[in-house]
Every structure is written in structure tokens, then in C-alpha cells.
Amino acid sequence: MMIALFSNIPSGDKRTLDFVAGDLLFRQGERTRGLFLVERGAVQLVRNGPAGEKVVLHRSQSGECFAEASVFADRYHCDAIAAEASRVILIGRQAILAAFADPEFSRSFNQHLARQLQQQRHILEIVAIRSAEDRVFAGLLAGLLKGTVIDFAATLHLSHEATYRALRSLTGKGVVRRPGRGRYEIAVR
């Protein structure tokens, strides 16, 4: 878990921040301050597409960090929005850079980045699927429905209408179950 990785960073280099759903943590183009660790809740990294559509680049849940690239960049490349009530820890850029002197920290941090890169590549494979129904099914198999269906649609680069239609079709075929409002899962046969 990422929280343990950052436990040796001095408390003076960390700041705890609370947000309600919809709060903006930072905006694209703002100067970077460091990376963030989600203590509880969920935060999405979002960009707006050319037609103003919301594109979810990444979703961080409790115990995960985000904005890792900010350690090596002057400006944030996207917006960070609290997807739900969240408590995050901001860890200053210089503290992270200093922590890289510890080989165990560097190895663990690089493993984390490698896993994240693999996950993003898998998402790109899913987004390349032409059929909305097949894409939604692949997204469900990959466990990408973590928040709302609208956020799931943004992750899959589909409209929420197309996503709801695909979910309805998959549910009608018995491939997907709907155990509750906004919740869908693969039906086990």
C-alpha cells in the first residue's frame, strides 16, 4: 500500500487536506506543489476534451497516490477533482526528491509507477474496442466501474447514454447483473 511507502517522509513535508465531492484540488496549468496520497475517498484526474466532454485520465482510491508526474513537472497537466468526500495528504516535491536517495523507496515507487503504466495501457486497449457494448463489458471485466456510471463512461471514452444502453443490453442478455442502482457486475454462470 502506498501509505507505508511515504511513512518515512518527515511530517513537516506533508499536509492533510479535506475535500467534499466536486471540490477542485488543482487545475491544469497551475504550478505543481507535489504529489498527493488519498487517505480516504477518491480523486479523479480529468481533462476536458475538444468538445468540452470530461475525460477521466485516472481515478485514485484510498491508499493510492496521484500526480506523481508533478514531482518532475512545473505545472499540472490536468484537473484533480474529489469524486467523493476525501482526505488527501499533499507531500512536497522536495521531500519526494530527497526520498529517492533511499534505494528501497526508489524501487517501491518505480514498481508503483510501472503498475500504473500497465493499467493505463490496458485502459487504452479497452478504449480501442469499437463496439460500445464490447468496450463496456471489457471495462467491467477490468474493474473500471469504481465510481458512477458517468465516470465509468468517461474512463471508457463513451457518452454516458451509450454506456447506459450497453449496460442495459448486457443486462438483458444475462451477461451482466445489476445488484443495485448504479452498480453492475459480471454475471457468474
C-alpha positions as CSV (number, residue, x, y, z in Angstrom):
1,M,0.0,0.0,0.0
2,M,1.3,3.5,-0.9
3,I,0.7,4.9,2.6
4,A,3.5,2.8,4.0
5,L,5.9,3.9,1.3
6,F,5.6,7.6,2.4
7,S,5.7,6.9,6.2
8,N,9.4,7.9,6.5
9,I,8.9,11.3,5.0
10,P,9.0,13.9,7.7
11,S,5.6,15.1,8.9
12,G,6.7,18.7,8.2
13,D,6.8,17.9,4.5
14,K,3.2,16.6,4.5
15,R,-0.1,18.4,4.7
16,T,-3.5,16.8,5.2
17,L,-6.4,18.3,3.3
18,D,-10.1,17.6,3.3
19,F,-12.4,17.9,0.3
20,V,-16.1,17.4,-0.4
21,A,-17.3,15.7,-3.6
22,G,-16.8,18.1,-6.6
23,D,-14.0,20.1,-5.0
24,L,-11.1,21.0,-7.2
25,L,-7.7,20.0,-5.7
26,F,-5.7,21.6,-8.5
27,R,-6.4,22.9,-12.0
28,Q,-4.5,22.2,-15.2
29,G,-1.7,24.7,-15.7
30,E,-1.3,25.6,-12.0
31,R,2.2,25.3,-10.5
32,T,2.9,22.0,-9.0
33,R,3.3,21.6,-5.3
34,G,4.0,17.8,-5.0
35,L,2.1,14.6,-5.2
36,F,-1.0,13.5,-3.3
37,L,-1.9,10.4,-1.3
38,V,-5.6,9.5,-0.9
39,E,-6.1,8.7,2.8
40,R,-9.8,8.1,2.3
41,G,-12.2,8.8,-0.6
42,A,-11.5,9.0,-4.3
43,V,-10.0,11.7,-6.6
44,Q,-10.2,11.8,-10.4
45,L,-7.6,13.3,-12.7
46,V,-9.7,14.9,-15.5
47,R,-9.2,16.8,-18.7
48,N,-11.8,18.4,-20.9
49,G,-11.9,17.1,-24.5
50,P,-12.2,19.3,-27.6
51,A,-16.0,19.4,-27.4
52,G,-16.0,20.0,-23.7
53,E,-16.5,16.4,-22.7
54,K,-15.0,15.2,-19.5
55,V,-12.2,12.6,-20.0
56,V,-11.1,10.7,-16.8
57,L,-7.4,10.1,-17.0
58,H,-7.1,8.3,-13.7
59,R,-9.0,7.6,-10.5
60,S,-7.2,7.2,-7.2
61,Q,-8.9,5.5,-4.3
62,S,-8.0,5.2,-0.6
63,G,-4.3,4.2,-0.2
64,E,-3.3,5.3,-3.7
65,C,-1.3,8.3,-4.8
66,F,-1.7,10.6,-7.8
67,A,0.0,13.5,-9.6
68,E,3.3,11.6,-9.4
69,A,4.5,13.3,-12.6
70,S,4.3,16.7,-10.7
71,V,7.5,15.8,-8.9
72,F,9.2,16.4,-12.3
73,A,7.0,19.0,-13.8
74,D,6.4,22.7,-13.2
75,R,2.7,22.6,-14.0
76,Y,-0.1,20.2,-13.5
77,H,-1.3,18.6,-16.8
78,C,-4.9,18.1,-15.8
79,D,-7.5,18.9,-13.1
80,A,-7.9,16.9,-9.9
81,I,-11.4,16.7,-8.6
82,A,-12.7,15.0,-5.5
83,A,-15.0,12.2,-6.7
84,E,-16.4,11.9,-3.2
85,A,-15.7,13.3,0.2
86,S,-11.9,12.8,0.5
87,R,-9.0,13.3,2.8
88,V,-5.6,13.6,1.0
89,I,-2.1,14.1,2.0
90,L,0.0,16.6,0.0
91,I,3.6,15.6,0.0
92,G,6.0,18.3,-1.0
93,R,8.0,17.9,-4.2
94,Q,11.4,18.4,-2.5
95,A,10.6,15.8,0.1
96,I,9.9,13.2,-2.6
97,L,13.0,14.1,-4.5
98,A,15.0,13.7,-1.3
99,A,13.4,10.3,-0.6
100,F,14.7,9.0,-3.9
101,A,18.1,8.7,-2.2
102,D,16.7,5.7,-0.3
103,P,17.0,2.7,-2.7
104,E,14.0,0.9,-1.2
105,F,11.8,4.0,-1.6
106,S,13.0,4.4,-5.2
107,R,12.4,0.7,-6.1
108,S,8.9,0.7,-4.5
109,F,7.9,4.0,-6.1
110,N,9.1,2.7,-9.5
111,Q,7.1,-0.5,-9.1
112,H,4.1,1.6,-8.3
113,L,4.6,3.7,-11.5
114,A,5.2,0.5,-13.6
115,R,1.8,-1.0,-12.3
116,Q,0.1,2.3,-13.1
117,L,1.6,2.4,-16.6
118,Q,0.4,-1.2,-17.2
119,Q,-3.1,-0.3,-16.1
120,Q,-3.2,2.8,-18.3
121,R,-2.1,0.7,-21.3
122,H,-4.8,-1.8,-20.6
123,I,-7.4,1.0,-20.5
124,L,-6.1,2.2,-23.9
125,E,-6.6,-1.3,-25.3
126,I,-10.2,-1.2,-24.0
127,V,-10.9,2.2,-25.3
128,A,-9.7,1.0,-28.8
129,I,-12.6,-1.5,-28.9
130,R,-15.1,-0.2,-31.4
131,S,-18.3,-1.7,-30.1
132,A,-19.7,0.2,-27.1
133,E,-21.2,-3.0,-25.7
134,D,-17.9,-4.9,-26.0
135,R,-16.0,-1.9,-24.6
136,V,-18.3,-1.6,-21.6
137,F,-18.1,-5.4,-21.0
138,A,-14.2,-5.2,-21.2
139,G,-14.3,-2.3,-18.8
140,L,-16.4,-4.2,-16.3
141,L,-14.1,-7.2,-16.6
142,A,-11.1,-4.9,-15.9
143,G,-12.8,-3.5,-12.8
144,L,-13.0,0.1,-14.1
145,L,-16.5,0.8,-12.7
146,K,-15.4,2.2,-9.4
147,G,-17.5,5.3,-9.2
148,T,-20.6,6.4,-11.0
149,V,-21.6,5.1,-14.4
150,I,-21.0,8.6,-15.8
151,D,-17.4,8.4,-14.6
152,F,-17.1,4.9,-16.0
153,A,-18.3,6.2,-19.4
154,A,-15.7,9.0,-19.2
155,T,-13.0,6.4,-18.5
156,L,-14.1,4.4,-21.5
157,H,-14.3,7.5,-23.7
158,L,-18.0,6.9,-24.3
159,S,-21.1,9.1,-23.8
160,H,-23.0,8.1,-20.7
161,E,-26.0,7.4,-22.9
162,A,-24.1,4.9,-24.9
163,T,-22.8,3.3,-21.7
164,Y,-26.2,3.0,-20.2
165,R,-27.5,1.5,-23.4
166,A,-24.7,-1.1,-23.5
167,L,-25.2,-1.9,-19.8
168,R,-29.0,-2.4,-20.4
169,S,-28.2,-4.7,-23.4
170,L,-25.7,-6.7,-21.5
171,T,-28.1,-7.0,-18.5
172,G,-30.9,-8.1,-20.9
173,K,-28.6,-10.8,-22.3
174,G,-27.8,-12.0,-18.8
175,V,-24.1,-11.3,-19.1
176,V,-24.2,-8.6,-16.5
177,R,-26.2,-8.3,-13.3
178,R,-27.5,-5.1,-11.7
179,P,-27.4,-5.7,-7.9
180,G,-28.3,-2.1,-7.1
181,R,-28.7,1.4,-8.5
182,G,-25.6,2.4,-10.5
183,R,-24.0,-1.0,-9.7
184,Y,-23.2,-3.6,-12.3
185,E,-21.2,-6.8,-12.2
186,I,-20.4,-9.7,-14.5
187,A,-23.0,-12.4,-14.1
188,V,-21.4,-15.7,-13.0
189,R,-22.7,-18.7,-14.8
